[in-house]
Amino acid sequence: MSSTNGTSNLRVNVALSERDAVKLILDFLQRRELYISMLDIERETGIINGSFSEDVLFLRQLILDGQWDDVIDFVQPLKTIESFDAKQFIYIVLKYQFLELLCLKTEAQIENDLSVEQIVKFLNDLRPFAPNEQEYKKLSFLLTLKRLQDHTDYANWNPSAGRMQCFEEVFPLVHRFLQVDKPTIPIAQGDRLIQLLIKGLLYESCVEHCQARATNTEETIDISDPNSLLLNTRLSDTDVSLLSWLHALPTEIFSCPFEQKSLTLNVDKFQRPVLEATWAEHVLSTPFKPQTMFPFNATPTGKPRSTELMSRSLAPQYDGLSYGLLRSQIFGDYNRNFVNDMSRSLAICNLKDNGVNNNNNNATSTTVNLPTVEEVLYEETPPPPSPPLPPPPSSFSPIENKSSPTNSYRSQSPKRSVTTPTVKSLNGVTGIISPENGNRSIGSDAQADRLLKEYQKSRAEILKQFDEQEIRRNELHKQLVNSPMIREINEVTKYDSLEDIARSPAFIPLVSIEDVQAIRSVSVHPTGKYFAVGSNSKMLRVCAYPDLKNIRSDSIPKPAKVLYKRGKHHLGSIYCMGWSPSGKLIATGSNDKLIKIVRLNMDRPDDDLNNTEIELTHHNGTVRDLIFMHDNLTDDSILLSGGAGDCKIYVTDVKKQMPIKSFNGHQGHIYSLYTWDACSFVSASQDGTSRIWDIRQPDCVHVIAPRSSNSAVAAVAVDNSGQLLAAGYEDATCLLYDLRGKRVVQAYQPHSSEIRSVRFSVHSYYLLTASYDKKVVMTSLNGDLTKPLVLSNVAAHTDKIIQARWHPNEMSFVTSSADRTCIVWAPSLSALSNLGPTS
């Protein structure tokens, strides 16, 4: 408010912001814990009464939407900071998720032993996170109550209140790590709304008092009427009469001291009613929110992912919810290695593939004409399922397979062979079992009995052969472990410096780049001239690839030359990145659920046009991996991406900046994607399966079933011939799989901890694996792949290795690590001569 003084004129100017009025209301509601109303106003107006950084706002919105898995996933980068109490943070989040589980269970009003067992298991798995046994017992006691609200501490509990309280508890834990220096946003605080109302009443009474004194009317100030706020008085010019009178007073009057008077304030407190409501629908509901305002537009728009995992068995009457509450893997992973767990969300559900566990699905032979990529990607309806692909030959030798025209720029794979075992089919002919033998029409019961007996006999023989094969496989594994051909893999080695690393492995560190947080992702430019680095600090950098000539064994790594740098590229950690085939675009994915595509002209890295950015928002979970499809070296139009959330693989038209197709099938987070020609790609998932896809088909064409350990598949790659697949598992196993024969070639353990990256060298002579055991191992793929393989430790970091990527043309690779470094490696001239084929 401002006033203009004058002897004959007084103008009063008042400026108000309705946004500030909304903040006053939000402050009033929050202080009285009326969270349902408060959050509804926030969502309807897009206004939040708080001065938070973008990171904190995003975390707050995840909590208020009940996206518990994403909440834990979002703070993963902080787990490497010693002062961050990650255990307490996870306990708070899981505690409030447990309360919602209890709500769903009690309101289902059904006898469901399974749901009780699952909640008890959830509580038991939560136990290691509890700060003490007393806190755990308090939560255990809640299981004995008929309703959560029967406990005095939760008499007024509702999902909105619980989620808001969760944020208020975790905020002090993350505030100093996520808050950034920026202009402070004015907020309402100190019950400002009530203060203004009282001052308004006093002002009105003063006006009336002055008017009474001026007319010699007896008047006392009395605003004790509890309904005085509701008096029907309108704002008019008379409301400034007091100011006008004060303006007319001589200046000397104001030199008279005021006498202090006491103000007796009686506020009739609002008595909250007990809400007799069913909160299950509230827990399971899709929150409405403005789609044009941060942070609402940056968080998932569907139902909270956790509800999809806990609702079917707990409350079967709620439709559209697929899975029960299976959370064993989250806690198992935590207990195994939590402090520096840099690559995987703690909130993981151990979901198993339902029924897709048959490697003989494609045994029948039929030649089909597939539609083109363009016909499939832009059609209105999906094409009908096509018959299975033709059967593979009995021998596996990639060198004999000629490369396709679209892949002619790649070299052939090394000579290697696999002998395919034969089994007796139902008709007694040696070969692959065909289901067609069991579909013949039967003319009589006698014939049916005879065929049944033959089938049972053949089945018993097949099972016997499988048992024998398993025994032989175990014997081979023992030979593999004890074979003198394999170089010994020692326990995890502690390297104190890059100089120590340079003296130990076969490869030499040439250049390195350091960050303030863990470096997750790395990608080498198609020309091999540059490599890009993405880290938990949200920074994107592009560096020059070092000269690979005349490398000496005593070389000391130098700092990498940074050509392009972009800070705060994402709201969260950069989990993955990939160059387009032309090298003109680089795409990045993050736990902020965004994909960003930047056009970069590396010939002119300082050009302003390099700031051109595309932002894709169709993912509702962390983007774990992405890759461009390559029909030729100039096609940058098709991008594949996958991750957490809905567990879909999206096909995005980069030119149209929108997804044009999605693939369903995985029942867990998608960890890795890899493509090797214009139509084929493979996906690896937390559900333990790897799935082979043809972009022209609506469904996957083959499923590699989970291992007996049900371990998640963390990384996957295919060699240049498209015949040999390598998959890295979290149980430290590396699987070699014959894509033509649809069978396992060999499973071996090159590491002592989770394998996070697998890649074939440019000519597929070697397989590079990187692991949480801090090592990079190179496996020679020459010769018979069913025999023991030659392994070599070629590089190491001081902490978990997250990714390793080959140079496209040279015997060199780049690694990223939780030790906050990214290093380029290459062999010395002497070591290169001992490696045989160059790549």
GUMI-505819 format. One record per residue (C-alpha): residue in one letter; x, y, z. Coordinates in steps of 0.001 Angstrom, whole numbers, plus 500000, padded with zeros to 6 digits. Layout:
<pts>
AXYZ ...
</pts>
This chain:
<pts>
M500000500000500000 S501203503492499238 S499714506939499867 T500205510351498325 N500226513263500814 G498588516577500069 T496530519262501766 S493401518618499767 N493803515148498313 L494686511673499587 R495038508726497226 V495526505230498616 N496904502519496285 V496702498858497287 A498281495982495270 L497400492373496015 S498324489079494388 E495750486304494368 R498625483816494397 D499633485213497780 A496044484850498974 V496155481175497973 K499426480760499890 L497779482243502983 I495020479661502728 L497544476834502188 D499477477927505275 F496247478023507290 L495267474512506185 Q498724473010506736 R498957474352510292 R495660472656511088 E496736469458509301 L493884469699506822 Y496062468063504189 I493343466741501899 S492007470231501275 M495500471688501079 L496698469249498417 D493526469639496390 I494058473402496311 E497696472894495322 R496744470654492420 E493881472837491257 T495881476067491368 G499402474796490749 I500580476915493698 I502801475506496456 N503492477442499643 G507187476724499995 S510599477963498901 F512085474715497602 S514626473889494932 E513422472063491843 D514898468814493159 V513043469103496464 L509795470048494698 F510140466995492475 L510821464709495460 R507879466224497342 Q505528465579494439 L506687461964494126 I505865461416497805 L502482463150497607 D501562461039494578 G502500457853496441 Q505263456939493975 W507282455196496684 D509612453280494379 D510495456438492491 V511131458276495763 I513864455808496748 D515181455723493201 F515450459515493080 V517855459809496020 Q520240457097494856 P522987459625494004 L523004460787497632 K523892457326498927 T527550457874498099 I527651460834500497 E528684459616503940 S526743462306505800 F523477461341504107 D521479459000506360 A520158456774503594 K519017454027505954 Q516786456420507913 F515424457912504694 I514404454497503366 Y512898453506506718 I510642456575506717 V509486455953503157 L508816452255503736 K507035452990507027 Y504470455203505341 Q504086452715502508 F503430450064505159 L500634452222506608 E498974452392503195 L499290448625502845 L497506448213506165 C494795450565504962 L494235448494501836 K494202445258503785 T491772446359506506 E489365448020504092 A489230444989501819 Q487078443333504517 I487853439855503276 E489578436861504770 N492768436706502796 D495634434839504407 L497883435591501467 S497533439318501965 V498345438978505672 E501419436881504909 Q502619439415502385 I502234442324504773 V504039440389507489 K506837439631505039 F506976443287504066 L507282444206507724 N510007441627508316 D511961442894505320 L511579446436506634 R513146445438509936 P516820446025508983 F516009449653508244 A514316450370511590 P516415452658513820 N515790450384516830 E513770447377517887 Q511202449518519696 E510216451297516486 Y509855447972514726 K507618446622517500 K505385449688517216 L504768448901513575 S504264445215514352 F501564446108516878 L499537447774514120 L498946444353512559 T496784443408515547 L494335446284515042 K491125445976513129 R491555449461511726 L494644451624511542 Q492631454532512937 D491996452560516139 H495519453480517241 T495683456833519020 D498683457948516980 Y496766457391513758 A493254458436514788 N493189461124512077 W495317459242509547 N494518459467505871 P496722458979502801 S497167462707502190 A498167463339505799 G500529460358505815 R502301461396502634 M502647464982503778 Q504052463828507114 C506460461573505240 F507805464552503300 E508123466634506459 E510184463832508052 V512526463215505115 F512984466872504182 P515572467564506933 L517559464551505695 V517886465799502113 H517517469565502477 R521192470500502521 F522027468142499653 L519244469160497270 Q518708472822498109 V520442475318495834 D521193479003496209 K518525481007494443 P516259483997495169 T513969483154498051 I510317482858497066 P507983484692499472 I505852482226501405 A503041482489503912 Q504050481522507428 G503318482205511081 D499548481830510598 R499576485050508602 L495973484636507480 I494670484765511066 Q496886487766511807 L495482489679508831 L491917488826509800 I492463490148513330 K494075493327512020 G491179493794509618 L488665493522512435 L490626496003514518 Y490764498434511616 E487007498206511074 S486387498806514769 C488726501807514745 V486799503356511882 E483546502912513781 H485114504293516961 C486368507446515218 Q483015508014513590 A481287507690516988 R483690510130518619 A483168512643515846 T479385512577516345 N479578512533520163 T477956509109520202 E478726506819523098 E480656503908521635 T482816501066522893 I485012498753520902 D483497495285521034 I484311492706518412 S483788489683520613 D481034488336518386 P482421485022517052 N480692485720513751 S482233489160513325 L484274487884510366 L481061487157508487 L479450490604508763 N478182491722505400 T480349494781504832 R481755495695501450 L484993497351500509 S484315501033499684 D485801504502499861 T484616504838503477 D487184502205504471 V489959504775504021 S488195507431506109 L490384506617509096 L493467507181507002 S491959510422505754 W491376511606509315 L494896510599510361 H496230512424507348 A494524515641508504 L496028515581511981 P498888517959512761 T502315516385512903 E502729517339516571 I499948514927517520 F502139511963516591 S504809513029519051 C502485512079521875 P503436508631523207 F500881505855522815 E499580504073525856 Q499973500309525710 K496676498423525758 S496222494696526142 L494564492625523432 T492567489646524569 L492322487218521690 N489952484269521826 V490048482029518774 D487321479418518624 K489385476446517462 F488048474314514655 Q487228470824515878 R488227468291513231 P485553465695512583 V486442462031512520 L486320461112508857 E484432457879508425 A485790457150504984 T487341454340502997 W490787455428501992 A491661452558499658 E490281454360496622 H492270457413497646 V495457455343497826 L494813453715494465 S493534456789492661 T495299458597489867 P495976462098491207 F494730464996489144 K497225467785488617 P497988470622486191 Q499988469380483231 T501698472682482462 M503361473481485777 F506427472067487468 P506656469843489460 F503262468379488560 N504043467878484879 A507373466155485649 T505984463369487843 P504143460216486677 T500579460844485575 G499276457310486096 K498422455401489215 P501268455082491695 R503410452162490571 S503483450676494038 T499706450199494013 E500024447940490989 L502229445672493081 M500207445532496264 S496546445688495397 R495372442553493632 S496011440157496511 L495144442688499193 A491931444061497712 P490765441947494768 Q487675444047494207 Y489823446842492761 D490145446116489055 G493082446907486830 L495768445941489363 S497947443091488235 Y500344441857490843 G500613440999494500 L503043442393496996 L506413440822496188 R509305442905497461 S511927440383498488 Q514540441614496068 I514610445182497335 F515729444142500789 G518000441377499584 D519840443850497373 Y520143446287500245 N521614443763502649 R524072442598500033 N525589445993499310 F523829449232500122 V526280452018500820 N527502452409497251 D524644450835495314 M524784453225492394 S522843451656489569 R519582450171490704 S516549451384492576 L516121449841496007 A512390449672495376 I512450446644493086 C509837443927492974 N510811440335492256 L508237439686489540 K508483436452487617 D507631435794483993 N504220434203483719 G504387431237481466 V507029432418479006 N509614429799479770 N509778427725476639 N512710427868474311 N510994425646471738 N508184428005470864 N509660428685467469 A510443425097466511 T508038424939463570 S509334426113460231 T507365428626458188 T508553431301455796 V506769434602456301 N506823437937454530 L507190440605457194 P505905444152456654 T508405446956456412 V509421449081459360 E507498452064457995 E504323450011457521 V504395448806461100 L505456452000462840 Y502811454210461285 E499861451857460966 E496616452432462838 T496196448860464106 P498824446280465013 P499540443563462440 P498344440024463113 P500801437676464802 S503092436018462337 P504143432365462426 P507394431564464207 L510696432210462498 P512500429452460572 P514446426906462637 P518201427345463023 P520832425087461525 S522435422528463801 S525845424194463798 F526782427638465014 S529571429352463146 P529110433103462678 I531983433370460232 E529984431415457672 N527077433816457826 K527353436659455308 S526508440076456636 S523332441738455425 P523451444741453053 T522291447042455852 N525130445802457986 S527845445623455358 Y530029448175457073 R530651445731459915 S533277443019459880 Q532670439316460279 S532890437513463611 P535729435193464538 K535525431493463866 R533767429688466638 S531498426681466727 V528888425070468897 T527680421497468518 T523920421235468849 P522745418228470928 T520107416039469329 V517101414458470978 K514490411983469818 S511218413477468736 L507862411822469383 N507902410013466056 G511305408506466778 V513220410639464285 T516311412382465564 G515919416173465468 I514109419019467141 I510853418218468888 S507909419513466910 P504510420177468490 E502888419251465197 N503394415576466072 G500905415924468902 N498129417546466840 R497110414635464581 S493519413464464658 I492900410156466456 G490597407583464926 S489987405389467939 D490539405050471696 A493055402260471132 Q495105404467468882 A494913407255471456 D496154404916474196 R499012403769472010 L500053407293471155 L499802408301474821 K502112405475475839 E504567406390473073 Y504446409990474193 Q505079409072477826 K507939406822476845 S509504409473474592 R509028412117477261 A510811409943479818 E513716409448477386 I513924413181476738 L513909413994480454 K516630411419480971 Q518715413024478233 F518166416452479778 D519373415093483132 E522459413665481470 Q523092416971479728 E522789418764483073 I525302416374484661 R527716416954481787 R527191420688482067 N528055420590485776 E531171418552485054 L532154421044482357 H531625423885484814 K533958422216487314 Q536556421805484577 L536043425428483623 V536683426604487170 N539802424464487587 S541087424815484030 P544675426065483731 M543628427924480544 I541726430440482621 R543721433160484239 E542979433376487901 I540512436053488994 N541595437161492430 E539528438863495091 V538684442514494529 T541922444460494349 K542253447797496128 Y543892450409493917 D544987453567495649 S545666455704492597 L545493455779488825 E549218455141488753 D548664451846490612 I545924450926488164 A548228451676485255 R550839449211486531 S548464446278487115 P545993445582484290 A546868444797480678 F545322448045479425 I546749451486480137 P544606454429481344 L545183457233478840 V542906460050479961 S540411460465482779 I537681462868483771 E536521463425487341 D533182464535488788 V531844465447492203 Q529489462445492095 A529411459006490511 I529648458842486723 R526953456511485448 S526908456636481679 V529348456931478808 S529010456715475027 V531628456841472259 H530896458897469141 P530405456824465926 T533556458387464456 G535570457495467553 K536773461095467888 Y534745461935471010 F533121460345474023 A530236461665476115 V529929461390479893 G526832461674482102 S526940461726485895 N524843461852489043 S525678465552489238 K523322465973486228 M526152467276484030 L526619466280480385 R530141466542478946 V531662465642475584 C535405465038475532 A538003464433472850 Y539076460796472475 P542846460571473014 D545426459624470400 L545895455841470407 K549285455786468708 N552588455009470427 I551120454130473819 R553818453308476344 S553362450935479262 D554543453605481712 S552073456243480491 I550398458352483167 P546734459284482559 K546043462901481702 P542870464943482213 A540478464562479301 K539934467577477054 V536336468750477533 L534876470161474305 Y531267470651475393 K529705470956478829 R526095471357479937 G525267471667483663 K521886470720485190 H521069468897481976 H518455466838483872 L516625467194487153 G518100463862488229 S521065461592487497 I521947460812483893 Y521429457038483753 C522046456397480063 M523080458076476832 G523603457254473195 W524776458906469994 S522679458727466857 P524190456808463901 S525191460072462195 G526743461416465390 K524711464637465151 L522363463876468046 I522968462676471588 A520100461349473720 T520151461051477506 G517788459418480013 S517374460126483713 N515499459286486889 D513573462506486333 K511702460352483768 L512741462582480874 I514619461883477657 K516548464831476293 I517964464933472775 V520551467586471952 R521781468388468452 L525574468732468564 N527912469860465829 M531226468657467220 D533135470460464467 R531892473664466127 P531151472717469754 D530770476373470819 D528067477072468237 D524833478392469782 L522873475937467640 N524219473172469892 N521725474273472523 T518808472965470430 E517051470490472690 I514128468062472417 E512429466875475612 L510371463664475663 T508022463043478595 H506234459763477783 H508075457645480402 N506534457381483874 G509608455897485539 T513395456104485461 V514797455819481937 R517403453076482346 D518608452666478762 L518107454037475260 I519561453376471838 F519049454590468277 M517968452067465659 H520309452214462665 D519111451334459198 N522069453246457814 L524637455706459068 T522496458762458356 D519155457685459845 D518601459386463200 S514840459074463316 I514051456032465504 L514928455889469217 L514280452943471557 S513998453527475304 G512969451590478401 G513208451592482160 A511078451552485299 G507444452578485636 D505175450801483184 C508061448546482010 K507328449301478357 I509790449734475512 Y508965452874473565 V509726453510469907 T510040457254469360 D510081459153466086 V512674461813466838 K511527464000463950 K507926463995465168 Q509096464153468806 M506545461587469928 P506324457842470624 I504836455921467712 K504813452448469201 S505342450617472498 F506128447001473352 N504748445142476371 G506002441897477827 H508464442517480622 Q507190442305484181 G510067444161485792 H512227447197485174 I514033447236481830 Y517759447553482449 S519367447267479027 L518596447575475307 Y520706446617472306 T520105446660468536 W522195445138465784 D520328445824462535 A517454447879461153 C514684445763462707 S515990443590465548 F516735444469469140 V516968442766472533 S515879443928475968 A517105442795479398 S514965443091482497 Q514812442827486243 D512249440034485733 G515166437755484751 T514311437473481050 S515907438745477880 R513478439266475015 I514226439360471303 W512055441761469303 D511414442543465659 I510194446103465319 R507778444939462605 Q506079442481464940 P503630443405467737 D505131440940470248 C508565439597471075 V509769436804468809 H511714434914471480 V512187434860475243 I515347433750477015 A513931432339480242 P515175433359483686 R518020431432485245 S517354429124488173 S518560431870490530 N515924434270489131 S518681436837488917 A517942440082487090 V519556440645483694 A521503443885484065 A523178444115480637 V522831442576477190 A524579442761473804 V524650440881470472 D527658440283468248 N527979441631464706 S526657438480463069 G523422438655465050 Q523923435049466184 L525579435254469602 L524029437060472556 A525832437910475777 A523897438752478947 G525283439922482283 Y523371438973485439 E523288440375488940 D524501437039490309 A527840437681488494 T527039435200485702 C527700435916482037 L525488433959479633 L526395433197476025 Y523286432337474009 D522887430994470463 L520128433093468870 R519769430754465905 G519724427549467912 K517643429147470678 R519825427604473384 V522421428385476012 V525995427986474785 Q527720428553478100 A527243430318481423 Y530365431325483316 Q531320433704486117 P534026436191485140 H533318438383488170 S532603438149491878 S529747440677491892 E526995442036489649 I527826442422485964 R526585445839484859 S527921446031481307 V528640443617478432 R529935444580474989 F531466442754472017 S534556444266470410 V534235445727466929 H534950442404465193 S533497440299468044 Y536790438595468883 Y536451439661472518 L533706440220475059 L534159443023477578 T532358442742480934 A532341445330483725 S531184444658487255 Y530531445962490727 D533640444014491768 K535584447034490358 K537091445035487486 V536849444892483712 V537351441405482271 M537990440592478619 T536940437148477369 S538442435665474206 L535757434283471865 N538079432393469509 G537453428704469056 D534750426461470513 L532570428479472860 T531409425397474739 K534960424844475959 P536649426732478809 L537223430374477889 V540341432487478319 L539727435460480608 S541911438466481353 N541613441268483898 V542282444310481742 A541209447345483826 A540044448354487295 H538566451223489292 T538569452018492996 D534782451575493209 K531976449886491300 I532213449996487519 I528892450909485941 Q529511450959482182 A532213449997479677 R532024450890475969 W534360449945473110 H535828452380470621 P534022451763467278 N537219451044465344 E540122450528467749 M541201448208470558 S540253450717473239 F537354451268475619 V535915453745478118 T534655452965481629 S532493454888484097 S532491454251487809 A531054455091491201 D534547456316492131 R533518459503490257 T535882458953487334 C535596458044483679 I538734456555482100 V539811455768478530 W541858452577478280 A544058451107475539 P546792448446475411 S550425449334475012 L552129448349471780 S553653445276473412 A550338444164474891 L548540444783471607 S550854442379469800 N549998439651472346 L546262440034471846 G546304438445468420 P543398439741466300 T543121443479466813 S539525443402467897 
</pts>
